[in-house]
Amino acid sequence: MTRRTIISILAPLLAVILAFLVGAVVIVFLGQNPFYVYRVLFSNSITNIDGWGYVLFNATPFIFSGLAVALAFKGGLFNIGVEGQIYMGAFAAAWIGITVNLHPILEIPLALIFGMLIGGLWGFIPGILKARFGAHEVINTIMLNFIAMALTNYLVNNPFKEQGQINPIPQTKELYSGAIIPRVYPLFNRLGIKMSPSVPLNYTFFLALAFCFLTWYLLERSRWGYEIKAVGLNPKASRYGGIKPEFIIVLTMFLSGALGGLGGINDVMGYRYRFLDGFSHGIGFTGIAVALLGKSNPIGIIFASILFGILDRGALAMDVFTNTPRELIQVIQAIIIIFVAIGNELIFRLLIRLERERE
Protein backbone atom coordinates (compact mmCIF):
# COMPACT_ATOMS: atom_id res chain seq x y z
CA MET A 1 0.00 0.00 0.00
CA THR A 2 2.90 2.35 0.82
CA ARG A 3 4.50 1.76 -2.55
CA ARG A 4 1.17 2.29 -4.30
CA THR A 5 0.67 5.58 -2.47
CA ILE A 6 4.16 6.83 -3.27
CA ILE A 7 3.80 5.93 -6.93
CA SER A 8 0.38 7.58 -7.12
CA ILE A 9 1.82 10.81 -5.69
CA LEU A 10 5.01 10.84 -7.73
CA ALA A 11 3.29 10.23 -11.07
CA PRO A 12 1.23 13.48 -11.14
CA LEU A 13 4.19 15.43 -9.76
CA LEU A 14 6.41 14.09 -12.52
CA ALA A 15 3.73 14.94 -15.09
CA VAL A 16 3.69 18.57 -13.91
CA ILE A 17 7.49 18.82 -14.00
CA LEU A 18 7.66 17.37 -17.50
CA ALA A 19 4.90 19.70 -18.68
CA PHE A 20 6.83 22.74 -17.45
CA LEU A 21 9.98 21.43 -19.14
CA VAL A 22 8.12 21.13 -22.44
CA GLY A 23 6.72 24.62 -21.85
CA ALA A 24 10.26 25.89 -21.34
CA VAL A 25 11.27 24.49 -24.71
CA VAL A 26 8.34 26.29 -26.34
CA ILE A 27 9.33 29.54 -24.60
CA VAL A 28 12.89 29.19 -25.94
CA PHE A 29 11.52 28.73 -29.47
CA LEU A 30 9.55 31.96 -28.94
CA GLY A 31 12.81 33.74 -28.23
CA GLN A 32 12.19 34.25 -24.50
CA ASN A 33 14.03 33.28 -21.34
CA PRO A 34 12.04 30.49 -19.66
CA PHE A 35 13.52 31.28 -16.23
CA TYR A 36 12.33 34.89 -16.46
CA VAL A 37 8.91 33.90 -17.82
CA TYR A 38 8.31 31.34 -15.07
CA ARG A 39 9.57 33.78 -12.43
CA VAL A 40 6.98 36.32 -13.61
CA LEU A 41 4.30 33.61 -13.67
CA PHE A 42 4.89 32.47 -10.09
CA SER A 43 5.98 35.76 -8.49
CA ASN A 44 2.61 37.34 -9.31
CA SER A 45 0.76 34.35 -7.90
CA ILE A 46 2.36 33.06 -4.73
CA THR A 47 4.72 35.72 -3.36
CA ASN A 48 2.09 37.90 -1.66
CA ILE A 49 -1.25 37.56 0.13
CA ASP A 50 -3.27 39.23 -2.63
CA GLY A 51 -1.76 36.88 -5.19
CA TRP A 52 -2.74 33.88 -3.09
CA GLY A 53 -6.23 35.36 -2.74
CA TYR A 54 -6.63 35.39 -6.51
CA VAL A 55 -5.16 31.88 -6.77
CA LEU A 56 -7.65 30.45 -4.28
CA PHE A 57 -10.47 32.37 -5.95
CA ASN A 58 -9.52 30.83 -9.31
CA ALA A 59 -9.13 27.39 -7.72
CA THR A 60 -12.59 27.37 -6.13
CA PRO A 61 -14.68 26.46 -9.21
CA PHE A 62 -12.02 23.96 -10.26
CA ILE A 63 -12.52 22.12 -6.97
CA PHE A 64 -16.24 21.72 -7.63
CA SER A 65 -15.79 20.68 -11.26
CA GLY A 66 -12.95 18.31 -10.35
CA LEU A 67 -15.10 16.68 -7.66
CA ALA A 68 -17.95 16.29 -10.13
CA VAL A 69 -15.75 14.54 -12.68
CA ALA A 70 -14.00 12.43 -10.03
CA LEU A 71 -17.25 11.17 -8.52
CA ALA A 72 -18.41 10.04 -11.94
CA PHE A 73 -15.02 8.38 -12.52
CA LYS A 74 -15.45 6.39 -9.30
CA GLY A 75 -18.74 5.07 -10.66
CA GLY A 76 -17.14 4.05 -13.96
CA LEU A 77 -18.73 7.00 -15.78
CA PHE A 78 -17.27 9.89 -17.76
CA ASN A 79 -19.24 13.04 -17.01
CA ILE A 80 -18.03 15.40 -19.71
CA GLY A 81 -21.15 17.51 -19.18
CA VAL A 82 -19.96 19.39 -16.09
CA GLU A 83 -19.74 22.57 -18.17
CA GLY A 84 -23.46 22.46 -18.90
CA GLN A 85 -24.23 21.57 -15.29
CA ILE A 86 -22.26 24.62 -14.17
CA TYR A 87 -24.34 26.89 -16.40
CA MET A 88 -27.64 25.39 -15.30
CA GLY A 89 -26.76 25.41 -11.60
CA ALA A 90 -25.40 28.95 -11.76
CA PHE A 91 -28.49 30.28 -13.51
CA ALA A 92 -30.76 28.46 -11.05
CA ALA A 93 -28.93 30.08 -8.13
CA ALA A 94 -29.06 33.46 -9.86
CA TRP A 95 -32.80 33.05 -10.43
CA ILE A 96 -33.32 32.58 -6.70
CA GLY A 97 -31.11 35.60 -6.06
CA ILE A 98 -33.09 37.93 -8.32
CA THR A 99 -36.59 36.73 -7.46
CA VAL A 100 -36.45 35.93 -3.73
CA ASN A 101 -35.44 38.51 -1.13
CA LEU A 102 -34.73 36.83 2.20
CA HIS A 103 -32.17 37.03 4.99
CA PRO A 104 -28.77 35.63 3.91
CA ILE A 105 -29.11 32.78 6.45
CA LEU A 106 -32.09 31.55 4.42
CA GLU A 107 -31.44 32.77 0.90
CA ILE A 108 -27.86 31.61 0.43
CA PRO A 109 -28.64 27.97 1.36
CA LEU A 110 -31.82 28.15 -0.75
CA ALA A 111 -29.84 29.34 -3.80
CA LEU A 112 -27.15 26.69 -3.25
CA ILE A 113 -29.70 23.89 -2.89
CA PHE A 114 -31.59 25.01 -5.98
CA GLY A 115 -28.37 25.21 -7.96
CA MET A 116 -27.44 21.70 -6.86
CA LEU A 117 -30.87 20.33 -7.74
CA ILE A 118 -30.86 21.79 -11.25
CA GLY A 119 -27.25 20.73 -11.82
CA GLY A 120 -28.18 17.28 -10.51
CA LEU A 121 -31.14 17.15 -12.88
CA TRP A 122 -28.78 17.91 -15.76
CA GLY A 123 -26.71 14.92 -14.66
CA PHE A 124 -29.78 12.78 -13.96
CA ILE A 125 -30.88 12.95 -17.63
CA PRO A 126 -27.81 11.17 -19.10
CA GLY A 127 -27.80 8.90 -16.05
CA ILE A 128 -31.32 7.60 -16.70
CA LEU A 129 -30.59 7.29 -20.42
CA LYS A 130 -27.49 5.23 -19.59
CA ALA A 131 -29.24 3.02 -17.04
CA ARG A 132 -32.48 2.52 -18.96
CA PHE A 133 -31.37 2.40 -22.60
CA GLY A 134 -27.61 1.94 -22.47
CA ALA A 135 -27.00 5.29 -24.19
CA HIS A 136 -23.39 6.37 -23.69
CA GLU A 137 -23.06 9.17 -21.14
CA VAL A 138 -20.26 10.91 -23.04
CA ILE A 139 -22.45 11.59 -26.07
CA ASN A 140 -25.44 12.63 -23.98
CA THR A 141 -23.50 14.93 -21.67
CA ILE A 142 -21.80 16.63 -24.63
CA MET A 143 -25.17 17.29 -26.23
CA LEU A 144 -26.57 18.58 -22.93
CA ASN A 145 -23.67 21.04 -22.72
CA PHE A 146 -24.86 22.70 -25.92
CA ILE A 147 -28.46 22.72 -24.70
CA ALA A 148 -27.52 24.24 -21.33
CA MET A 149 -25.42 27.00 -22.87
CA ALA A 150 -28.06 27.78 -25.48
CA LEU A 151 -30.86 27.75 -22.92
CA THR A 152 -29.09 30.05 -20.46
CA ASN A 153 -28.07 32.29 -23.37
CA TYR A 154 -31.73 32.66 -24.35
CA LEU A 155 -32.84 33.31 -20.78
CA VAL A 156 -30.21 35.96 -20.09
CA ASN A 157 -30.81 37.63 -23.48
CA ASN A 158 -34.59 37.75 -23.21
CA PRO A 159 -36.80 37.31 -20.12
CA PHE A 160 -34.07 37.87 -17.51
CA LYS A 161 -31.87 40.43 -19.26
CA GLU A 162 -31.05 43.46 -17.14
CA GLN A 163 -32.91 46.51 -18.38
CA GLY A 164 -30.71 49.30 -19.67
CA GLN A 165 -27.49 47.38 -19.06
CA ILE A 166 -24.19 49.01 -20.05
CA ASN A 167 -22.15 45.80 -20.22
CA PRO A 168 -22.14 44.53 -23.83
CA ILE A 169 -22.26 40.94 -22.54
CA PRO A 170 -25.84 39.94 -21.61
CA GLN A 171 -26.43 39.63 -17.88
CA THR A 172 -29.20 39.45 -15.31
CA LYS A 173 -29.88 42.21 -12.84
CA GLU A 174 -27.90 42.22 -9.61
CA LEU A 175 -28.83 39.67 -6.96
CA TYR A 176 -30.58 40.74 -3.80
CA SER A 177 -28.14 41.32 -0.95
CA GLY A 178 -29.38 38.19 0.83
CA ALA A 179 -27.99 35.98 -1.96
CA ILE A 180 -24.51 37.50 -1.96
CA ILE A 181 -21.68 35.41 -0.50
CA PRO A 182 -19.30 37.84 1.27
CA ARG A 183 -15.61 38.17 0.59
CA VAL A 184 -13.05 36.97 3.11
CA TYR A 185 -10.72 39.97 3.31
CA PRO A 186 -12.39 41.33 6.53
CA LEU A 187 -11.74 37.98 8.22
CA PHE A 188 -8.12 37.94 7.06
CA ASN A 189 -7.58 41.53 8.17
CA ARG A 190 -8.96 40.74 11.64
CA LEU A 191 -6.46 37.88 11.82
CA GLY A 192 -3.66 40.32 11.03
CA ILE A 193 -3.29 39.18 7.41
CA LYS A 194 -3.56 42.25 5.21
CA MET A 195 -5.58 41.53 2.10
CA SER A 196 -6.84 44.12 -0.35
CA PRO A 197 -10.64 44.59 -0.57
CA SER A 198 -10.32 44.20 -4.34
CA VAL A 199 -9.34 40.51 -3.98
CA PRO A 200 -12.47 38.53 -4.97
CA LEU A 201 -11.79 35.50 -2.73
CA ASN A 202 -15.03 34.73 -0.90
CA TYR A 203 -16.49 32.11 1.43
CA THR A 204 -17.31 29.84 -1.51
CA PHE A 205 -13.73 28.57 -1.19
CA PHE A 206 -14.47 27.19 2.29
CA LEU A 207 -17.70 25.71 0.95
CA ALA A 208 -15.64 23.92 -1.70
CA LEU A 209 -13.35 22.50 1.00
CA ALA A 210 -16.41 21.31 2.92
CA PHE A 211 -17.68 19.48 -0.16
CA CYS A 212 -14.28 17.84 -0.56
CA PHE A 213 -14.76 16.34 2.90
CA LEU A 214 -18.38 15.37 2.16
CA THR A 215 -17.34 13.70 -1.10
CA TRP A 216 -14.58 11.80 0.67
CA TYR A 217 -17.00 10.72 3.39
CA LEU A 218 -19.56 9.61 0.80
CA LEU A 219 -17.05 7.50 -1.09
CA GLU A 220 -15.10 6.07 1.84
CA ARG A 221 -17.53 5.89 4.75
CA SER A 222 -21.00 5.33 3.32
CA ARG A 223 -22.93 2.47 1.77
CA TRP A 224 -23.69 4.51 -1.34
CA GLY A 225 -20.00 5.26 -1.77
CA TYR A 226 -19.15 1.57 -1.54
CA GLU A 227 -21.80 0.73 -4.11
CA ILE A 228 -20.68 3.51 -6.44
CA LYS A 229 -17.11 2.21 -6.41
CA ALA A 230 -18.28 -1.40 -6.75
CA VAL A 231 -20.35 -0.61 -9.83
CA GLY A 232 -17.46 1.43 -11.23
CA LEU A 233 -15.12 -1.54 -10.90
CA ASN A 234 -17.46 -4.26 -12.12
CA PRO A 235 -21.22 -3.74 -12.70
CA LYS A 236 -21.91 -7.45 -13.26
CA ALA A 237 -20.13 -8.57 -10.10
CA SER A 238 -21.83 -5.82 -8.07
CA ARG A 239 -25.23 -7.08 -9.24
CA TYR A 240 -24.40 -10.53 -7.84
CA GLY A 241 -23.56 -8.77 -4.57
CA GLY A 242 -27.07 -7.37 -4.30
CA ILE A 243 -26.35 -3.93 -5.75
CA LYS A 244 -28.63 -2.43 -8.39
CA PRO A 245 -26.24 -0.96 -11.00
CA GLU A 246 -29.00 0.98 -12.79
CA PHE A 247 -29.92 2.86 -9.62
CA ILE A 248 -26.29 3.54 -8.77
CA ILE A 249 -25.59 4.87 -12.28
CA VAL A 250 -28.47 7.32 -11.99
CA LEU A 251 -27.47 8.28 -8.45
CA THR A 252 -23.83 8.82 -9.43
CA MET A 253 -24.70 11.07 -12.35
CA PHE A 254 -27.18 13.04 -10.22
CA LEU A 255 -24.62 13.62 -7.46
CA SER A 256 -21.93 14.44 -10.01
CA GLY A 257 -24.26 16.95 -11.66
CA ALA A 258 -25.13 18.47 -8.27
CA LEU A 259 -21.44 19.09 -7.58
CA GLY A 260 -21.09 20.54 -11.06
CA GLY A 261 -24.08 22.79 -10.38
CA LEU A 262 -22.07 24.46 -7.61
CA GLY A 263 -19.19 25.27 -9.97
CA GLY A 264 -20.66 28.63 -10.96
CA ILE A 265 -21.57 29.82 -7.45
CA ASN A 266 -18.14 31.41 -6.96
CA ASP A 267 -18.74 33.73 -9.92
CA VAL A 268 -22.47 34.38 -9.63
CA MET A 269 -22.92 34.74 -5.87
CA GLY A 270 -19.41 35.62 -4.73
CA TYR A 271 -17.97 37.84 -7.46
CA ARG A 272 -20.22 39.43 -10.10
CA TYR A 273 -23.45 39.09 -8.07
CA ARG A 274 -25.37 38.30 -11.26
CA PHE A 275 -25.40 35.71 -14.04
CA LEU A 276 -23.15 36.74 -16.94
CA ASP A 277 -23.56 34.98 -20.28
CA GLY A 278 -20.57 32.76 -21.09
CA PHE A 279 -18.92 33.32 -17.70
CA SER A 280 -17.48 29.82 -17.32
CA HIS A 281 -14.75 29.79 -19.99
CA GLY A 282 -14.33 26.03 -19.79
CA ILE A 283 -14.33 25.45 -16.02
CA GLY A 284 -16.16 22.16 -16.51
CA PHE A 285 -13.62 20.87 -19.00
CA THR A 286 -10.71 21.98 -16.80
CA GLY A 287 -12.32 19.84 -14.09
CA ILE A 288 -11.41 16.76 -16.15
CA ALA A 289 -7.74 17.72 -15.96
CA VAL A 290 -8.06 18.50 -12.24
CA ALA A 291 -9.65 15.10 -11.53
CA LEU A 292 -6.99 13.28 -13.53
CA LEU A 293 -4.12 15.16 -11.91
CA GLY A 294 -5.66 14.72 -8.46
CA LYS A 295 -6.14 10.97 -9.06
CA SER A 296 -9.88 11.42 -8.32
CA ASN A 297 -8.99 11.96 -4.67
CA PRO A 298 -10.57 14.98 -2.91
CA ILE A 299 -7.26 16.00 -1.32
CA GLY A 300 -5.46 15.60 -4.62
CA ILE A 301 -8.17 17.65 -6.31
CA ILE A 302 -7.54 20.53 -3.89
CA PHE A 303 -3.84 20.63 -4.76
CA ALA A 304 -4.50 20.21 -8.48
CA SER A 305 -7.04 23.04 -8.38
CA ILE A 306 -4.56 25.32 -6.62
CA LEU A 307 -1.96 24.53 -9.30
CA PHE A 308 -4.42 25.44 -12.05
CA GLY A 309 -5.38 28.54 -10.06
CA ILE A 310 -1.71 29.55 -10.00
CA LEU A 311 -1.46 29.03 -13.75
CA ASP A 312 -4.58 31.09 -14.41
CA ARG A 313 -3.38 33.93 -12.18
CA GLY A 314 0.15 33.87 -13.59
CA ALA A 315 -1.04 33.76 -17.20
CA LEU A 316 -2.24 37.37 -16.98
CA ALA A 317 1.08 38.61 -15.60
CA MET A 318 3.00 36.55 -18.15
CA ASP A 319 0.97 38.12 -20.96
CA VAL A 320 1.50 41.65 -19.65
CA PHE A 321 5.15 41.60 -18.54
CA THR A 322 6.67 39.24 -21.13
CA ASN A 323 6.27 38.64 -24.84
CA THR A 324 4.99 35.13 -24.17
CA PRO A 325 1.30 34.65 -25.01
CA ARG A 326 -0.97 33.56 -22.17
CA GLU A 327 -2.20 30.71 -24.38
CA LEU A 328 1.01 28.92 -23.40
CA ILE A 329 -0.69 28.14 -20.08
CA GLN A 330 -3.38 26.20 -21.95
CA VAL A 331 -0.61 24.29 -23.72
CA ILE A 332 0.98 23.41 -20.37
CA GLN A 333 -2.38 22.30 -18.98
CA ALA A 334 -2.96 20.07 -22.00
CA ILE A 335 0.52 18.57 -21.71
CA ILE A 336 -0.11 17.84 -18.02
CA ILE A 337 -3.20 15.84 -19.01
CA ILE A 338 -1.22 13.89 -21.61
CA PHE A 339 1.57 13.04 -19.17
CA VAL A 340 -0.92 12.11 -16.45
CA ALA A 341 -2.68 9.75 -18.84
CA ILE A 342 0.64 8.17 -19.79
CA GLY A 343 1.65 8.00 -16.13
CA ASN A 344 -1.58 6.26 -15.17
CA GLU A 345 -0.89 3.50 -17.70
CA LEU A 346 2.70 3.13 -16.52
CA ILE A 347 1.56 2.99 -12.88
CA PHE A 348 -0.99 0.32 -13.73
CA ARG A 349 1.67 -1.82 -15.37
CA LEU A 350 4.13 -1.20 -12.53
CA LEU A 351 1.59 -2.21 -9.90
CA ILE A 352 0.81 -5.41 -11.79
CA ARG A 353 4.53 -6.20 -11.86
CA LEU A 354 4.83 -5.54 -8.12
CA GLU A 355 1.89 -7.86 -7.40
CA ARG A 356 3.44 -10.61 -9.49
CA GLU A 357 6.78 -10.23 -7.72
CA ARG A 358 5.01 -10.41 -4.35
CA GLU A 359 3.30 -13.65 -5.39
N, C-alpha and C positions, 0 to 999 in steps of 0.2 A: 504494500500500500504506500510505503514511504517513497519507493522508487517511482511508482505511478504518479504520486503527487508532484515530486520534483520534476519529472519529465513534463507533466501537464503545465507547470509554471514556466519552465525554461523554453518550451516551444513557442508560446506567444511572445515572450520577451525577445527571443532570437528573431522572430518574424518582424518585430518592430525595428530592431537594430538593422537587419538586412534591408528593410524598406527605406530607412534613412540613408543607408549607404548607396542604394540605387538612386535616391533623390539627390545625393551629393554629386553623383556622376552626371545627372541631368543638369544640375546647376553649373558644373564645370563646362559642359557643352554650351550653356547659355552665356558663357564668358564671365561668370560671377565666382566669388570666393565662397565656397560652401560653409566654411567656418564662420564667416561674417554673417551670411544669410541665416544660419541656424542660431547664431547668437542673438540676432534681431528677433527671430521668431520666439525664442524662449524668454529673452529678457523682458519683453513686453507682456508676458503671460504669467510668469511665476516668480518675479523678483520683487513684487510689491503687493500690498493687500488689495488694492483696486484691481490689479491684474488677475489675482486669484478669484476675486468676486465675479469678474466676467467669465473666467474659466468655469467656475461652478454653475453660473447661470447658463452657459452654453451646454454644460454636461447634463443638466437636469432633464430636458426632453429625451436625450439619448438614453438615460437610465430607464425611462418608461418604455421607450421603443425597444431597447435591448431586452428588457424583461419580457415584453410581449412576444418577441421572436423566440427567446430562449424557452419560454413555457411551451410554445407550440413544438419546438424541437424535442423537448422531453417527451411529448406525446407522439413522436414520430411524424409530425406535421410540419409543413413549411408555410408559415403565414407571411406571405409576401405582400399582404394587404394592409399592413400596419399604417401605411401612409393614408389610405382612405379612412381607416378607423380614427386616426388623429384628426382629420378634417371633420368627421361626423361628431366625434366627442367634443371637439373644441366648439363647434357651432351650437351643439346642444347646451353646453355650459354657458355660452354667450347668450343664448335665447333666454335662459333662466335669468341671467344677469341684467337683461334689458327689459324684461317683462314682469319680474317679481322684485319687490322692494321690501326686504326684511332685514332684521339685524344680522350682522356678519356671522354670529354663532349659528344661525339657522340657514342663511342663504349660501354661504360658502360650501357647507356639506351638501346642501340640496343640489347646487350646480355640479359638484364633483360626482355625486351619485348619478345624476342625470347624464352627465358626460360618459360615465362608465357604462351605464345601461345602453346608451345608443351605440357606443363603440363596441360593446359586447354583442349587440344585435347585428352589427356589421360583420362580426366574426361568426355569429351563430348561423348566418345564411350559408356561407360555404361549408360550415360544419355539418349542417343537416343535409346539404347536397352530397357531401362526402359519405356520410353515414348511411343515408337512405338510398342513394343512386350510384355511389361509387365515383362520382364526379371529382376530378383531381382538384385539390384545394389551391394549387398554384394558379391554375387557369382562372378559377372563380374569383380568387382574391385580387388578381391583376385586373379583371374586368370591373370588380367592385371599386377599385381605386379610381378608375375613370368616372364611374357613376357618382361616387362621393364628391370628387372635385368638381364635376359638372353641376351636381345638385347644389352644393354650397355656393358655387359661383353664381348660379341663378338666384338663390335666396338673398345673397348679399348685394346683388345688382338690381334687384327688383323689390320684393316686399319689405326687406329689412335694411335697405340702403339708407345711410344717414342723409337726412335732408340738408341740402346746401353744403355738402362736404367740400373741403379745399383739397384734400389728398386726392391725387389722380387715381390711386388704387382704391377700388370699391371697399367699403367698410361699413360696419354697423355703427349705430350711435354708441356712446360711451356707456359702460355698465353702471348700474347703481352702485353706490359706495359700499353697500353690504356685500357685494360679490367680488370686491377687490381684495386680493391677497397681498398683504403689506410687504414692503421690502425689509431687509434684515439689518441695514446699516445702523438704525438706532440701537439695536441689541448689541452689535459689535462695538459701537462707540461707548455704550455703558460698561462694556467689559474692558475698556481701555484700548481697543483695537480701532484705530482711526480709518474709517472707510468713507469715501465720498458719497453724498446722497445721489449722485448720478449713476452709481453702480446699480444695475437692475436686479441683482441677486435678491430673491424673495423666498418666503417660507415654503414655496413649492419644492425647493431642494430637499428640505427635511421630510416633506411628504414622500418624495421619491425614495429617500433612505428607508422610511417606514415600510414602503411597499416592497423594497428589497428583502426586508426581514419577513414580511408576510408571505412573499413568494417562496422564500427558503422554507418557512414553516410549513406551508402548504405541501411542498414537494418532499420534504424530509420527515415531517412529523404528523402527517394526516393520512387518512385512508384514501382520500381522493388523490393525493400526491402519489401514493404507492401505485394506485390503479393507473394513473396517467403514465407513469414511467413503465409499468408492466405492459401496457398496450403499445407504448412507443417502442419497446424492445421486441415484443412478439405478440401481435393481436390474437393469433390462433391459440397460442399457449395460455394467454390470459383468459380466453373464453373458457378453457378447460378448468381454470382456477376459480370460476364463478363470477368473473368480471364481464360486464356487458360492453364490448368495445364500441358499439355504436353510440351509446350514451356518453362514454368517456371522450370520444372524438368530438361530439357536440359540446360537451362541457369544456374541453380544452380550448376549442376555438372561441367559445364565448368568453372565457376568462382571459385568453390572449387578447381578444378584441377589447375587453374592458380595460386592460392595462394600456393598450394602444390608445384608447379613448382619452386617457389622461395625458397623453404626450403633448397636447396643445394647450394645456392649462397654464403652463409657465408663461406662454406668450399672451394668451387671451386675458387671464385673470391676474397675472402678476407683472405684466410689462406694458402692453398697449392698452389694456382695459377695454378692449373691443375685439371683434373678429375682423381680421384683415384678409382679404382674398389672396390666396397663394402664399400665406405666411410661412408654411412649413419648410419649403426648400429642401425636400428630401430627407426629413428627419426619420421617417419610417424606414427608408431604405438604408440609411446609416445604421439603424438599429440592427440590421442583419450583420454588418461588420462588427458592431459592438458585441453582439451575442457570440459570434465566432471567436473574436479575440478574447472575450471573457470566459470562454469554454462553457457557456450557458450556465454559469455559476453566478448568483447574485453579487457576491463579493468581487468576482472577476469583472462583472459588468460595471460596477462602480468605478474601478480603476481604468477600464477601457473607455468609459464615458469621459472620465477626466482627461485622458490622453487626447481624445477627439475634441474635447473642449479646449485644450491647450492649442491644438492645431488650428481650430477655427479662430481663436483669439489671435494667434500669432500670424495667421494668414493676412489679416488686415495690415499689421505693421510691416510684414514682409513686402506687401504690395506697395506701401507708401514709402518706405525708407530704402528699398533696394530696387533693382531693375528686374527682379524675379517675379513673374506673374503669380498671383495667389492661387491660380488653378493647379500649381505644383502640389499644393496640399491635397487636392483630390487625387492626384496621381499617387502620392504617398499612401493615402488611405486605400486606394485600389490595390496597390502592391502589398500592403499589409494583409488584405484579404487573401490574395493569391498565396502568400507565404504561409499564412495560417492554414489554408486548405491543404497545402503540401505537407506542412508539419503534422496536421492531424493524421494523414495517411501514414507518414513515417512513424508516428507514435504508435498507431495501431499495429503496424508490423513489428515494431520493437517490443511492444507488450506481449504479442504472441510469441516472439522468440524467448522472452524472459520466462513466460509460463512453461514453454517446452523445456527450457533448461532446468527449471525447478522440478518438473516431473522426472 
